Amino acid sequence: MAPSDVEPFPPLNDKFAKKEGHKGGKTVRRRKSSGLGAELFGDNDVAAFATLGSGVLPATPTEPREKPARRSKRRTIKRALSKWKRLCLRHTWLMPLILSLIIISLYLINPVPSNPISAALFLSYPIPREPGSDAPIQYGKGARDFAFVGFYIIVLSFTREFLMQRMIRPIAIHYGIKSRAKQSRFMEQFYTAIYFAIFGPFGLWVMRGTPVWYFNTTGMYEEFPHKTHEGVFKAYYLLQASYWAQQMIVLLLMLEKPRKDFKELVAHHFITLSLIWLSYRFHFTYMGLAVYVTHDISDFFLATSKIFNYLDTSFVGPYFFIFMCVWGYLRHYLNLKILYSILTDFSTVGPFELNWETQQYKCRLAQAISFSLLAALQAVNLFWWFLICRIAYRFMVENIVEDERSEYEESDVEEEIEGEKKERKSMNGKANGTANGNVNGVPVTPERVIKAEEQGTIASRVRERKKNHK
């Protein structure tokens, strides 16, 4: 390479400039700063944006240019939008909070039931009581319920992001969880545990006031169709629909890092949303309530067992055994009981015909669809049950507790490898083919670089650890 083709690396300052050159006929490389590595692990908010330029050295000073007397409106708007984008990326709860406040404000301008925004905030289609009746108000169903579900998707998006960033992340840091990928898993499971700790008991309480208490499958079909419900039942059902729709959006937007069972997880959410909409539209809500409760309570024990595993608690083994018992009973025994009732009680209890005028949908077609969707859901649950049993086997035989569905260890390796690539790329010798003498008085020679590269990386150590486990 001709000397004219080499762009000299700018010295850090005059002190270093005097010391740059060649030593003993060998090219001397300037040591890079180690601040980037520390920043990546220390900045737990949006580290990738906060430390993006921390490893880039300042450019050669140039003559200051005169600023224009007045900035154009187009440039000002573009700059403001760029700042807003960075703010929303740093505080992901901000946008759903603003949208929620806007919708609430639009209702408060004219707070009457005739305001179209009221459908998003409150339950629609109340049925007036009969004169002299003290029975709870019943609610019907209709298209306005979509507005209710949509608004609370936004509300749940806010609560999810706000709790994870402002409450759960400090807990993870307090307990020494430093890996960004592992922190993400911990926050996801902690939020899931909070949600189902509320809606699990709430679902049982709602079920207690219905004919399906305690998983009475005959009550699912008696006095069909169930076209109206109490306000608390309808609110519970639609809020659950909002939660699962919000979770599906998170999956499709890849806001959570994909797991090994990503396809099964998407299939599970798709089946769940299909069951929710079809059961609500065609009045099989009592069946849907039973399925809700079985999944909510088992999901709480799943999330908490993973939290205890991340925290490396001493009782993770006994708690995992309790979780397996709860999962097996709720997700398999009770759901298989519901599936069996579709084959038996579905056609024998209550009317069994298709009549669109009377909204009588308990017929052969509905039976086939209900059984197919619930059987598909059970197949996904059985796949996860296999993974759970494999975890239990490895824990008892090899004393290893590891989430088969998580990939945070692989993610840590990938982050470390990416960091090593950036470090090597930022070295002066590879950046422009010219080496400066030393940095901070410490000479950096090719022998030092080779020796550093020969040392084992974190990726290799993780692979060696897994190999030793086997």
C-alpha positions in Angstrom: 0.0 0.0 0.0 1.4 3.4 -1.0 2.1 5.9 1.8 -0.3 8.3 0.2 -3.1 5.7 0.5 -2.8 5.6 4.3 -4.8 8.0 6.3 -2.9 8.7 9.5 -4.9 8.3 12.8 -5.3 11.6 14.6 -3.4 11.8 17.9 -5.4 12.1 21.1 -3.4 15.2 22.1 0.1 16.8 21.8 1.5 14.6 24.5 0.6 11.4 22.7 1.5 12.9 19.3 5.1 13.3 20.4 5.3 9.6 21.3 3.8 8.1 18.2 5.8 6.3 15.6 7.7 3.0 15.3 9.6 1.1 17.9 12.2 -1.4 17.1 10.9 -1.7 13.5 7.6 -2.9 14.8 4.3 -1.1 14.5 3.1 0.1 17.9 -0.7 0.2 18.4 -2.6 2.6 20.6 -4.6 0.7 23.3 -8.3 1.2 23.1 -10.3 2.5 26.0 -12.1 0.0 28.2 -15.0 2.3 29.0 -17.3 0.9 26.4 -17.5 -2.5 28.1 -18.3 -1.1 31.4 -21.0 1.2 30.0 -22.7 -1.8 28.2 -23.1 -3.6 31.5 -23.8 -0.6 33.7 -26.4 1.3 31.7 -29.5 -0.8 32.3 -32.1 1.4 30.6 -31.3 1.6 26.9 -27.6 0.7 26.9 -27.3 0.3 23.2 -28.3 3.9 22.5 -26.6 5.4 25.6 -23.2 3.9 24.8 -23.4 3.9 21.0 -20.6 6.5 20.5 -18.6 6.0 23.7 -15.9 4.0 21.8 -15.5 6.4 19.0 -12.6 8.9 19.3 -13.2 12.5 18.5 -12.4 13.7 15.0 -9.5 16.0 14.1 -10.4 19.6 15.1 -11.5 21.7 12.2 -12.3 25.3 11.7 -15.6 26.2 13.4 -18.3 27.0 10.8 -20.6 29.8 11.1 -24.1 28.8 12.2 -27.0 29.9 10.0 -28.8 32.9 11.3 -32.1 31.1 11.3 -32.9 27.4 11.2 -35.5 26.3 8.6 -38.9 25.1 9.8 -38.4 21.7 8.1 -35.1 21.1 10.0 -36.6 22.2 13.3 -39.5 19.8 12.9 -37.2 16.9 11.9 -35.0 17.7 14.9 -38.0 17.7 17.3 -39.3 14.4 15.9 -35.9 12.8 16.3 -35.8 13.9 20.0 -39.3 12.6 20.5 -38.4 9.3 19.0 -35.3 8.9 21.3 -37.4 9.9 24.3 -40.1 7.2 23.5 -37.4 4.6 22.9 -35.9 5.4 26.3 -39.3 5.5 28.1 -41.4 3.0 26.3 -44.3 3.6 28.7 -44.6 7.2 27.6 -46.6 6.8 24.4 -49.3 4.5 25.7 -49.7 6.8 28.7 -50.2 9.8 26.4 -52.7 7.9 24.3 -54.7 6.9 27.4 -54.8 10.4 28.7 -55.9 11.7 25.3 -58.8 9.2 25.2 -59.8 10.0 28.8 -59.7 13.7 28.1 -61.9 13.3 25.0 -64.5 11.7 27.3 -64.2 14.3 30.0 -65.1 17.0 27.5 -68.6 15.6 27.4 -68.9 12.9 30.1 -72.2 11.3 29.1 -73.1 7.8 27.9 -73.9 9.1 24.5 -70.3 10.2 24.0 -68.7 7.6 21.6 -65.6 7.5 23.8 -67.5 6.1 26.7 -67.6 2.7 24.9 -63.8 2.6 25.4 -63.8 3.4 29.1 -67.0 1.6 30.3 -69.0 -1.5 29.7 -71.6 -1.1 27.0 -75.1 -2.6 26.5 -76.5 -2.5 30.0 -80.0 -4.0 30.3 -82.3 -2.1 32.7 -83.7 -4.0 35.7 -87.2 -5.0 35.9 -89.3 -2.8 38.2 -88.9 -3.9 41.8 -86.0 -6.2 41.0 -82.8 -6.1 43.1 -80.9 -8.4 40.8 -77.5 -7.2 39.4 -77.6 -5.3 36.1 -77.0 -7.6 33.1 -75.0 -6.6 30.1 -75.4 -7.7 26.5 -72.8 -7.9 23.8 -72.0 -5.9 20.7 -69.5 -4.2 18.4 -68.8 -1.4 21.0 -67.0 -4.0 23.1 -64.1 -3.8 20.6 -63.5 -0.2 21.7 -63.3 -1.4 25.4 -60.8 -4.1 24.5 -58.8 -1.7 22.4 -58.5 1.0 25.0 -57.4 -1.5 27.7 -54.8 -2.9 25.4 -53.2 0.6 25.5 -53.7 0.7 29.3 -52.0 -2.7 29.8 -49.2 -1.7 27.5 -48.5 1.3 29.8 -48.7 -0.8 33.0 -46.4 -3.4 31.5 -43.7 -1.1 30.4 -43.9 1.2 33.4 -43.8 -1.6 35.9 -41.0 -3.3 34.1 -38.8 -0.2 33.8 -39.6 1.7 37.0 -40.3 -1.1 39.6 -39.0 -4.5 38.4 -35.7 -3.5 36.8 -34.4 -2.0 40.1 -35.4 -5.2 41.9 -33.3 -7.2 39.3 -30.3 -4.9 39.8 -30.7 -5.2 43.6 -30.5 -8.9 43.5 -27.4 -8.9 41.3 -28.9 -9.8 37.9 -26.4 -7.9 35.6 -26.9 -9.6 32.2 -29.2 -7.5 30.1 -30.8 -10.6 28.5 -31.4 -12.2 31.9 -32.8 -8.9 33.3 -35.2 -8.9 30.4 -36.4 -12.4 31.2 -36.7 -11.6 34.9 -38.8 -8.5 34.2 -41.1 -10.3 31.8 -41.8 -13.1 34.3 -42.1 -10.7 37.3 -44.8 -8.7 35.4 -46.6 -11.9 34.4 -46.6 -13.0 38.0 -48.1 -9.7 39.1 -50.8 -9.8 36.5 -51.9 -13.4 37.2 -51.6 -12.9 41.0 -54.5 -10.4 40.5 -56.5 -12.1 37.8 -56.1 -15.7 39.0 -58.1 -15.1 42.3 -60.3 -12.6 40.4 -61.3 -15.4 38.0 -62.1 -17.8 40.8 -64.2 -15.2 42.5 -66.2 -14.6 39.2 -66.5 -18.3 38.7 -68.0 -18.8 42.2 -71.1 -16.8 41.1 -71.7 -18.9 38.0 -73.1 -22.4 37.3 -69.6 -23.7 36.4 -68.3 -23.5 39.9 -66.0 -25.6 40.6 -65.4 -26.6 37.0 -68.8 -28.0 36.7 -68.8 -28.9 33.0 -72.6 -29.5 32.9 -73.2 -25.9 33.9 -71.4 -24.8 30.7 -74.3 -26.0 28.6 -77.4 -25.6 30.8 -79.8 -22.8 29.9 -77.8 -22.1 26.7 -77.4 -19.5 25.1 -75.8 -17.3 27.7 -76.4 -14.0 26.0 -76.1 -11.7 29.0 -73.8 -11.5 32.0 -73.2 -9.4 35.2 -70.9 -6.5 34.8 -68.1 -8.1 36.8 -68.2 -11.2 34.5 -68.2 -9.1 31.3 -65.4 -6.9 32.6 -63.2 -9.9 33.6 -63.8 -11.5 30.2 -63.0 -8.5 28.1 -60.0 -7.4 30.2 -58.5 -10.9 29.7 -59.1 -10.5 26.0 -57.2 -7.2 26.1 -54.3 -8.8 28.0 -53.9 -11.7 25.5 -54.3 -9.3 22.5 -51.6 -7.1 24.0 -49.3 -10.1 24.5 -49.9 -11.1 20.9 -48.9 -7.6 19.7 -45.7 -7.9 21.8 -44.9 -11.2 20.1 -45.6 -10.0 16.6 -43.6 -6.7 17.1 -40.7 -8.8 18.6 -40.6 -6.6 21.7 -39.6 -9.7 23.6 -36.5 -11.7 22.6 -37.7 -14.8 20.7 -37.4 -18.1 22.6 -36.7 -21.6 21.3 -40.5 -22.3 21.3 -41.4 -19.0 19.6 -43.6 -20.8 17.0 -45.4 -22.7 19.6 -45.9 -19.5 21.7 -47.4 -17.7 18.7 -49.7 -20.7 18.0 -50.8 -20.7 21.6 -51.7 -17.0 21.5 -53.5 -17.4 18.2 -55.5 -20.3 19.5 -56.3 -18.4 22.7 -57.5 -15.3 20.9 -59.6 -17.4 18.6 -61.2 -19.2 21.5 -61.8 -15.9 23.3 -63.6 -14.2 20.3 -65.6 -17.3 19.2 -66.7 -18.1 22.8 -67.8 -14.5 23.4 -69.5 -14.1 20.0 -71.4 -17.4 20.1 -72.2 -17.4 23.9 -69.8 -20.2 25.1 -68.4 -17.8 27.8 -68.8 -20.2 30.7 -66.5 -22.6 28.9 -64.1 -19.8 28.2 -64.2 -18.8 31.9 -63.1 -22.3 33.0 -60.2 -22.3 30.5 -59.2 -18.8 31.6 -58.9 -19.8 35.3 -56.9 -23.0 34.5 -54.3 -21.1 32.5 -54.1 -18.0 34.8 -53.3 -19.9 38.0 -50.8 -22.3 36.3 -49.1 -19.3 34.6 -48.7 -17.6 38.0 -46.8 -20.7 39.3 -44.8 -20.9 36.1 -43.7 -17.3 36.3 -42.8 -17.4 40.0 -40.8 -20.6 39.6 -38.8 -19.0 36.9 -38.2 -15.9 39.0 -36.9 -18.0 41.9 -34.7 -19.8 39.4 -33.2 -16.5 38.2 -32.6 -15.4 41.8 -31.0 -18.8 42.5 -33.0 -19.4 45.7 -32.5 -22.4 47.9 -36.1 -23.6 47.6 -36.4 -23.5 43.8 -36.5 -27.4 43.7 -39.5 -27.9 46.0 -41.3 -24.9 44.5 -40.7 -26.3 41.0 -42.3 -29.6 42.2 -45.4 -27.7 43.4 -45.6 -25.9 40.1 -45.5 -29.2 38.2 -48.4 -30.5 40.3 -50.5 -27.3 39.7 -49.7 -27.3 36.0 -50.5 -31.0 35.5 -53.8 -30.7 37.4 -55.1 -27.4 35.8 -53.7 -27.5 32.3 -54.1 -31.2 31.7 -56.6 -32.9 34.0 -59.2 -30.1 34.1 -58.8 -29.2 30.4 -59.1 -32.8 29.4 -62.2 -33.0 31.5 -63.6 -30.0 29.5 -62.6 -31.7 26.2 -64.4 -34.9 27.3 -67.5 -32.8 28.2 -67.6 -31.5 24.6 -67.8 -35.0 23.3 -70.6 -36.0 25.8 -72.5 -33.2 27.5 -72.3 -30.7 24.6 -75.0 -32.5 22.6 -77.0 -34.0 25.5 -77.4 -31.0 27.9 -79.6 -28.2 26.8 -80.8 -27.5 23.2 -78.7 -28.8 20.3 -79.5 -27.0 17.1 -78.5 -24.0 14.9 -80.9 -21.1 14.9 -79.5 -17.7 14.0 -82.7 -15.9 14.9 -82.7 -17.1 18.5 -78.8 -17.1 18.6 -78.8 -20.8 19.3 -75.4 -21.9 18.2 -74.8 -25.1 20.2 -74.8 -27.4 17.2 -72.6 -30.0 15.5 -70.4 -27.4 13.8 -69.8 -25.5 17.1 -69.0 -28.8 18.7 -66.3 -29.6 16.1 -64.8 -26.1 16.2 -64.7 -26.0 20.0 -63.1 -29.5 20.3 -60.5 -28.7 17.6 -59.3 -25.5 19.1 -59.2 -26.8 22.7 -57.4 -30.0 21.5 -54.8 -27.8 19.6 -54.4 -25.8 22.8 -53.9 -29.0 24.8 -51.3 -30.2 22.2 -49.2 -27.0 22.8 -49.6 -27.5 26.6 -48.4 -31.1 26.2 -45.3 -29.9 24.3 -44.5 -27.6 27.2 -45.2 -30.4 29.7 -42.6 -32.5 28.0 -40.1 -29.6 28.4 -41.0 -29.2 32.0 -40.5 -32.9 32.7 -37.2 -32.8 31.0 -36.1 -29.9 33.2 -37.2 -31.9 36.3 -35.2 -34.9 35.1 -32.1 -32.9 34.6 -32.6 -31.3 38.0 -32.9 -34.6 39.8 -30.2 -36.5 37.9 -27.7 -33.8 36.9 -28.7 -31.0 39.4 -29.2 -28.5 36.6 -32.2 -26.1 36.7 -32.4 -24.3 33.3 -35.4 -23.0 31.4 -35.6 -25.1 28.2 -37.5 -22.3 26.5 -35.2 -19.4 27.4 -32.1 -18.4 25.5 -30.6 -15.8 27.8 -27.3 -17.7 28.0 -26.9 -17.8 24.3 -27.9 -14.2 24.2 -25.2 -13.3 26.6 -22.7 -15.1 24.4 -23.9 -13.3 21.4 -23.6 -9.9 23.2 -20.0 -10.8 24.3 -19.0 -11.8 20.8 -20.5 -8.6 19.3 -18.6 -6.6 21.9 -15.4 -8.3 21.0 -15.9 -7.6 17.3 -16.5 -3.9 18.1 -13.3 -3.9 20.3 -11.2 -5.3 17.5 -12.7 -3.0 14.9 -12.0 0.1 17.0 -8.2 -0.8 17.3 -6.1 1.8 15.5 -4.1 -0.6 13.5 -7.2 -2.1 11.9 -9.0 1.2 11.6 -6.5 2.9 9.3 -3.4 0.8 9.0 -1.3 3.2 11.1 -0.4 2.8 14.8 0.3 5.4 17.4 3.1 4.8 19.9 1.2 4.4 23.2 -1.7 5.6 25.2 -1.4 6.8 28.8 2.3 5.9 28.8 1.6 2.2 28.2 3.1 0.8 25.0 1.0 -1.5 23.0 2.9 -4.0 20.8 1.6 -6.6 18.3 2.8 -9.2 20.9 0.4 -7.8 23.4 -2.5 -7.8 20.9 -1.8 -11.4 19.9 -1.6 -12.5 23.5 -4.9 -10.8 24.4 -6.6 -12.4 21.4 -5.4 -15.9 22.4 -7.1 -15.7 25.8 -10.4 -17.5 26.1 -13.5 -15.4 25.5 -16.7 -15.6 27.6 -18.3 -17.4 24.7 -15.7 -20.2 24.8 -16.0 -20.4 28.6 -19.8 -20.8 28.4 -19.5 -23.5 25.8 -16.8 -25.3 27.9 -19.1 -25.1 31.0 -22.0 -26.7 29.0 -19.7 -29.3 27.8 -18.6 -30.2 31.3 -22.2 -30.4 32.4 -22.8 -33.1 29.8 
